[in-house]
Amino acid sequence: MAQPESAPRPGAGPERQRHLYLAGLAGRVPRVPPQAEQLEARARAVMSRQAFAYVAGGAGLERTVRANRAAFEAWRIVPRVLRDVSVRDTSLTLLGRRVPAPILLAPIGALDLVHRQADLAVARAAAGLGLPFIFSSQASVPMEECARAMGESPRWFQLYWSRSDELTRSLVRRAEHSGCDAIVITLDTPLLGWRPRDLVLGYLPFLHGRGIAQYTSDPVFLAGLGEPVEGPSPSVPPTPRSMAALLEQARRHPGSFWRNLRSGAGRAAVRRFLALFSRPSLVWEDLGRLRDYTRLPVLLKGILHPDDARRAVAMGMDGVIVSNHGGRQVDGAIAALEALPGVVEAVGGRLPVLFDSGIRSGADIFKALALGATAVCVGRPYVYGLALGG
């Protein structure tokens, strides 16, 4: 059975635990289980094959996904006793903003695969907890709508640097106007990783118009819909599945479904997105131009090598996020937790070091913090919770 609406606010550990035990006396069990493996299993049961493959899948043989978890298993906590823990304060100041815990909700694209309210549901949950939510470039809900739902709660914006500088500048400007506290540039996805779970299903959500709401709500992107697209035009035979995809594209594009279908606006948006998404030629020297686009703090996501961390410091970046994209990009890459101590040492306390990839429990968060992380970003677990509980 579902949790009653009077359930205490998540994050209040002892109170939450007490509530679950008392609810158990009445025969009520939580809709969203507190055990990571069970959470994933239950979410898989309610998600479509395509949705679960997109969220859970990793690159290649998924060795990096497994390495992320194995790295946490390699470390053990040594408890100390007789410390006064009657008052506990997990809050910290992050980029000038006080937050209640060293936890951020990581950017994850195409959340409408998981729940119809998608990013909007996550934005409301984050605001309820006071935790920062990093808006994804590949969101299913425009950042402005999520920002309105969050009020004054903290949010950041994750940027995939587009092939169009004008579009990149527009996205950053919108993030500023939406009250974002920082820009997070994802650097480890110059090209999509080889993800067999998606490939075997022949499914990429963006081709269906999912996960491109930041683009179809952007004036610069929309203004260019009529322009020719570079590269070969994909030829897809007219089959029931391709026709269904065409209808999906029209339905998810802003405006009238019938007008979009007649004009081909949804299909044009998908083609333009594919032509502009990410920038394989991006190099360190390009980052300096971002300072011309925004005065917001800039963090680099995807840092694994100490030399890259030192260069980020030298270039005046405001933070780094140690991440291997949850194992979704390079099969056989170093586990993010293995890379963390070296990056922390290279940074030398000169800027915050956040951590991402493999977090599944409070003990994992503790280990990352003990190894020098300022805070952590949680991804897949909250998506599974979204699938089960909205």
C-alpha positions as CSV (number, residue, x, y, z in Angstrom):
1,M,0.0,0.0,0.0
2,A,1.0,3.6,-0.5
3,Q,2.4,5.8,2.3
4,P,-0.2,7.9,3.9
5,E,-0.1,11.6,3.1
6,S,0.9,12.4,6.7
7,A,4.2,10.8,6.3
8,P,7.1,12.9,7.8
9,R,9.3,14.9,5.5
10,P,12.0,12.7,3.9
11,G,15.5,13.3,5.2
12,A,14.4,13.5,8.9
13,G,16.1,10.1,9.5
14,P,15.0,9.0,12.9
15,E,11.5,10.4,12.4
16,R,11.2,8.7,9.0
17,Q,12.4,5.4,10.5
18,R,9.9,5.6,13.4
19,H,7.0,6.4,10.9
20,L,7.8,3.3,8.8
21,Y,7.8,1.0,11.8
22,L,4.6,2.4,13.1
23,A,3.0,2.2,9.7
24,G,4.1,-1.4,9.6
25,L,2.0,-2.1,12.7
26,A,-1.1,-1.2,10.6
27,G,0.1,-3.3,7.7
28,R,1.2,-0.4,5.6
29,V,4.5,-0.7,3.7
30,P,6.2,2.2,1.8
31,R,5.4,2.6,-1.9
32,V,9.0,3.7,-2.4
33,P,11.2,1.1,-0.6
34,P,14.2,2.3,1.3
35,Q,16.5,-0.4,0.0
36,A,18.4,0.5,-3.2
37,E,18.1,-2.9,-4.9
38,Q,14.4,-3.2,-4.1
39,L,13.8,0.4,-5.2
40,E,15.3,-0.4,-8.6
41,A,13.5,-3.7,-9.0
42,R,10.1,-2.2,-8.2
43,A,10.7,0.7,-10.5
44,R,11.7,-1.6,-13.3
45,A,8.4,-3.4,-12.9
46,V,6.4,-0.2,-13.6
47,M,8.6,1.4,-16.2
48,S,8.5,0.6,-19.9
49,R,11.4,-1.4,-21.3
50,Q,12.6,1.7,-23.1
51,A,12.5,3.9,-20.0
52,F,14.3,1.5,-17.8
53,A,17.0,0.8,-20.4
54,Y,17.6,4.6,-20.8
55,V,17.8,5.2,-17.1
56,A,19.7,2.1,-15.9
57,G,21.9,1.5,-18.9
58,G,25.6,2.1,-19.2
59,A,28.2,2.1,-21.9
60,G,29.5,-1.1,-23.5
61,L,29.6,-4.0,-21.1
62,E,28.7,-1.7,-18.2
63,R,32.0,-2.3,-16.5
64,T,32.1,1.3,-15.4
65,V,28.7,1.1,-13.8
66,R,29.8,-1.9,-11.8
67,A,33.1,-0.3,-11.0
68,N,31.3,2.7,-9.5
69,R,29.6,0.4,-7.0
70,A,32.6,-1.8,-6.3
71,A,34.6,1.3,-5.4
72,F,32.2,2.1,-2.6
73,E,32.4,-1.5,-1.4
74,A,36.2,-1.2,-1.2
75,W,36.0,1.4,1.5
76,R,34.9,0.7,5.1
77,I,33.7,3.0,7.8
78,V,35.4,2.9,11.2
79,P,32.7,4.1,13.7
80,R,33.8,6.0,16.8
81,V,31.8,5.9,20.0
82,L,30.9,8.2,22.9
83,R,30.4,11.3,20.7
84,D,27.4,13.5,21.5
85,V,25.1,13.0,18.5
86,S,21.9,14.3,20.1
87,V,22.1,17.3,17.8
88,R,23.0,16.8,14.2
89,D,23.5,19.4,11.6
90,T,24.1,18.4,8.0
91,S,23.7,21.8,6.5
92,L,26.5,23.6,4.6
93,T,27.1,26.7,2.5
94,L,27.5,26.0,-1.2
95,L,28.3,28.8,-3.6
96,G,27.0,31.3,-1.1
97,R,23.7,29.5,-0.5
98,R,22.9,27.6,2.8
99,V,21.4,24.2,2.0
100,P,20.2,21.6,4.6
101,A,22.3,18.7,3.4
102,P,25.3,18.1,1.1
103,I,23.0,16.6,-1.5
104,L,21.9,17.9,-4.9
105,L,19.6,16.2,-7.4
106,A,21.6,15.5,-10.5
107,P,20.5,16.5,-14.0
108,I,18.8,13.6,-15.8
109,G,17.2,13.9,-19.2
110,A,13.9,12.7,-20.7
111,L,12.1,12.3,-17.3
112,D,8.8,12.1,-19.0
113,L,9.8,8.5,-19.9
114,V,9.3,7.9,-16.1
115,H,6.4,10.1,-15.0
116,R,4.1,12.4,-16.8
117,Q,5.0,15.4,-14.5
118,A,8.7,14.7,-15.2
119,D,11.0,17.5,-14.1
120,L,8.2,19.4,-12.6
121,A,7.6,16.7,-10.0
122,V,11.3,16.6,-9.2
123,A,11.4,20.4,-8.9
124,R,8.6,20.4,-6.4
125,A,10.2,17.6,-4.3
126,A,13.5,19.4,-4.3
127,A,11.9,22.6,-3.2
128,G,10.1,20.8,-0.4
129,L,13.4,19.5,0.9
130,G,15.3,22.7,0.2
131,L,17.9,20.8,-1.8
132,P,19.3,22.1,-5.1
133,F,18.0,20.6,-8.3
134,I,20.2,20.8,-11.3
135,F,18.0,21.4,-14.3
136,S,19.0,19.2,-17.3
137,S,19.6,20.6,-20.8
138,Q,17.6,17.5,-21.9
139,A,14.6,18.2,-19.7
140,S,11.1,17.4,-20.5
141,V,9.8,20.6,-18.9
142,P,11.2,24.1,-19.6
143,M,13.4,25.5,-16.9
144,E,11.1,28.5,-16.4
145,E,8.2,26.3,-15.4
146,C,10.3,24.3,-13.0
147,A,11.7,27.6,-11.5
148,R,8.2,28.9,-10.8
149,A,7.3,25.7,-9.0
150,M,10.4,26.0,-6.8
151,G,9.9,29.5,-5.6
152,E,13.1,30.7,-3.9
153,S,14.6,27.2,-3.5
154,P,18.1,26.7,-5.0
155,R,18.5,25.4,-8.5
156,W,21.4,25.2,-11.0
157,F,21.4,24.6,-14.8
158,Q,23.4,21.9,-16.5
159,L,24.6,23.0,-19.9
160,Y,25.5,20.9,-22.9
161,W,27.5,23.3,-25.0
162,S,25.7,23.4,-28.3
163,R,27.2,23.7,-31.8
164,S,25.5,27.0,-31.9
165,D,27.1,29.7,-29.7
166,E,24.0,31.8,-30.0
167,L,21.8,29.0,-28.7
168,T,24.3,28.3,-25.8
169,R,24.2,32.0,-24.9
170,S,20.4,32.0,-24.9
171,L,20.2,28.9,-22.6
172,V,22.6,30.5,-20.2
173,R,20.6,33.8,-20.2
174,R,17.4,31.9,-19.5
175,A,19.0,30.1,-16.6
176,E,20.0,33.5,-15.1
177,H,16.4,34.8,-15.6
178,S,15.1,31.5,-14.0
179,G,17.0,32.2,-10.8
180,C,19.7,29.6,-11.2
181,D,22.6,29.9,-8.8
182,A,25.2,28.2,-11.1
183,I,26.0,26.8,-14.5
184,V,27.2,23.2,-14.7
185,I,28.9,22.3,-18.0
186,T,28.9,18.6,-18.7
187,L,32.2,17.8,-20.5
188,D,32.2,14.1,-20.8
189,T,29.6,13.7,-23.6
190,P,31.1,15.1,-26.8
191,L,29.3,12.2,-28.4
192,L,26.7,9.8,-27.0
193,G,28.2,6.8,-25.4
194,W,27.7,3.3,-27.0
195,R,24.7,2.1,-24.8
196,P,23.7,-1.4,-25.8
197,R,20.5,-1.5,-23.8
198,D,19.2,1.4,-25.9
199,L,20.7,0.1,-29.1
200,V,19.1,-3.3,-28.8
201,L,15.7,-1.6,-28.5
202,G,16.5,0.9,-31.2
203,Y,15.3,3.6,-28.9
204,L,16.6,7.1,-28.4
205,P,14.1,9.4,-26.6
206,F,15.1,12.5,-28.4
207,L,14.0,11.1,-31.7
208,H,10.5,10.9,-30.3
209,G,10.5,14.5,-29.1
210,R,11.2,13.6,-25.5
211,G,13.8,15.5,-23.5
212,I,14.1,18.5,-25.8
213,A,11.8,20.9,-24.0
214,Q,14.7,23.4,-23.2
215,Y,15.2,23.7,-26.9
216,T,11.6,23.9,-28.1
217,S,11.0,26.6,-25.5
218,D,14.0,28.6,-26.6
219,P,13.5,31.6,-29.0
220,V,16.8,31.2,-30.7
221,F,16.2,27.5,-31.4
222,L,12.7,28.1,-32.6
223,A,13.8,31.0,-34.9
224,G,16.1,28.6,-36.7
225,L,13.6,25.8,-37.4
226,G,13.2,26.8,-40.9
227,E,16.9,26.9,-41.6
228,P,18.6,24.0,-43.5
229,V,20.2,21.4,-41.2
230,E,23.8,20.3,-41.8
231,G,24.5,16.7,-42.6
232,P,22.5,14.0,-44.3
233,S,18.8,13.8,-43.9
234,P,17.9,10.5,-42.2
235,S,15.6,8.3,-44.3
236,V,13.1,6.4,-42.2
237,P,10.7,4.0,-44.0
238,P,7.0,4.6,-43.3
239,T,6.1,1.9,-40.8
240,P,3.6,1.8,-37.9
241,R,6.4,2.5,-35.5
242,S,7.9,5.4,-37.5
243,M,4.4,6.9,-37.9
244,A,3.8,6.7,-34.2
245,A,7.1,8.5,-33.6
246,L,6.0,11.2,-36.0
247,L,2.8,11.7,-34.0
248,E,4.8,11.8,-30.7
249,Q,7.0,14.5,-32.2
250,A,4.0,16.6,-33.1
251,R,2.3,16.1,-29.7
252,R,5.3,17.1,-27.7
253,H,6.2,20.2,-29.7
254,P,4.6,23.4,-28.3
255,G,1.4,24.5,-29.8
256,S,-1.4,22.8,-31.6
257,F,-0.9,19.1,-32.4
258,W,-2.7,19.3,-35.7
259,R,-0.8,22.4,-36.8
260,N,2.5,20.8,-35.8
261,L,1.5,17.6,-37.7
262,R,0.6,19.6,-40.8
263,S,3.7,21.8,-40.7
264,G,6.1,19.2,-39.6
265,A,7.3,21.4,-36.8
266,G,7.9,18.5,-34.4
267,R,10.0,16.6,-36.8
268,A,11.9,19.7,-37.7
269,A,12.6,20.4,-34.1
270,V,14.0,16.9,-33.6
271,R,16.2,17.2,-36.6
272,R,17.5,20.6,-35.5
273,F,18.2,19.3,-32.0
274,L,20.2,16.4,-33.3
275,A,22.2,18.7,-35.6
276,L,23.0,21.1,-32.7
277,F,23.3,18.8,-29.6
278,S,26.7,18.9,-28.0
279,R,30.0,20.1,-29.5
280,P,32.7,17.5,-30.1
281,S,35.2,20.3,-30.9
282,L,34.9,21.9,-27.5
283,V,38.3,22.6,-25.9
284,W,39.6,24.3,-22.7
285,E,40.1,27.6,-24.5
286,D,36.4,27.8,-25.3
287,L,35.5,27.9,-21.6
288,G,36.8,31.5,-21.3
289,R,34.0,32.7,-23.5
290,L,31.4,31.5,-21.0
291,R,32.5,34.3,-18.8
292,D,31.2,36.7,-21.5
293,Y,27.9,34.9,-21.4
294,T,27.2,34.9,-17.7
295,R,28.4,36.1,-14.3
296,L,27.0,33.0,-12.6
297,P,29.5,30.5,-11.0
298,V,30.6,27.9,-13.5
299,L,31.3,24.3,-12.5
300,L,32.9,21.6,-14.7
301,K,31.2,18.2,-14.6
302,G,33.0,15.1,-15.7
303,I,36.4,15.7,-14.1
304,L,38.4,12.5,-13.3
305,H,42.0,13.4,-13.8
306,P,44.0,15.5,-11.3
307,D,45.6,17.5,-14.2
308,D,42.1,18.5,-15.5
309,A,41.2,19.6,-12.0
310,R,44.3,21.7,-11.7
311,R,43.5,23.3,-15.1
312,A,40.0,24.1,-13.9
313,V,41.5,25.9,-10.9
314,A,44.0,27.8,-13.1
315,M,41.2,28.9,-15.5
316,G,39.2,30.4,-12.6
317,M,36.3,27.9,-12.6
318,D,34.1,27.9,-9.5
319,G,33.9,24.2,-8.9
320,V,34.3,20.7,-10.3
321,I,32.1,17.6,-10.2
322,V,33.9,14.3,-10.2
323,S,31.8,12.1,-12.4
324,N,32.0,9.4,-15.1
325,H,28.4,10.1,-16.1
326,G,27.2,7.2,-14.1
327,G,29.1,4.8,-16.3
328,R,27.1,5.8,-19.4
329,Q,30.0,7.2,-21.5
330,V,33.2,5.2,-21.4
331,D,33.1,1.4,-20.8
332,G,36.1,0.6,-18.5
333,A,36.6,4.1,-17.2
334,I,38.0,4.6,-13.7
335,A,35.3,4.6,-11.0
336,A,34.4,8.1,-10.0
337,L,35.1,7.3,-6.3
338,E,38.6,6.1,-7.2
339,A,39.2,9.4,-8.9
340,L,37.9,11.6,-6.1
341,P,40.9,11.7,-3.7
342,G,43.3,12.6,-6.5
343,V,41.1,15.4,-7.7
344,V,40.5,16.7,-4.1
345,E,44.3,16.8,-3.6
346,A,44.9,18.6,-6.9
347,V,42.3,21.2,-6.1
348,G,43.7,21.8,-2.6
349,G,40.7,23.4,-1.2
350,R,40.6,26.2,-3.7
351,L,37.1,25.4,-4.9
352,P,34.3,23.0,-4.1
353,V,34.6,19.4,-5.3
354,L,31.3,17.7,-5.8
355,F,30.8,14.0,-6.5
356,D,28.5,12.1,-8.8
357,S,28.2,8.5,-10.0
358,G,27.2,5.4,-7.9
359,I,25.6,7.0,-4.8
360,R,22.9,4.6,-3.5
361,S,22.8,5.2,0.2
362,G,23.6,7.5,3.1
363,A,26.7,5.4,3.8
364,D,27.8,6.1,0.2
365,I,27.3,9.8,0.8
366,F,29.4,9.6,4.0
367,K,32.2,7.8,2.2
368,A,32.3,10.4,-0.5
369,L,32.4,13.2,2.0
370,A,35.1,11.4,4.0
371,L,37.2,11.2,0.9
372,G,37.0,15.0,0.4
373,A,33.8,15.7,-1.5
374,T,32.0,18.9,-0.6
375,A,28.6,17.5,-1.6
376,V,27.2,14.8,-3.8
377,C,24.8,14.6,-6.6
378,V,22.2,11.8,-6.6
379,G,20.7,10.6,-9.8
380,R,19.2,7.2,-10.6
381,P,17.7,6.6,-7.1
382,Y,15.4,9.6,-7.3
383,V,14.4,8.6,-10.8
384,Y,13.2,5.2,-9.6
385,G,11.4,7.0,-6.8
386,L,9.7,9.2,-9.3
387,A,8.6,6.2,-11.3
388,L,7.0,4.7,-8.2
389,G,5.7,7.6,-6.3
390,G,5.6,10.7,-8.5
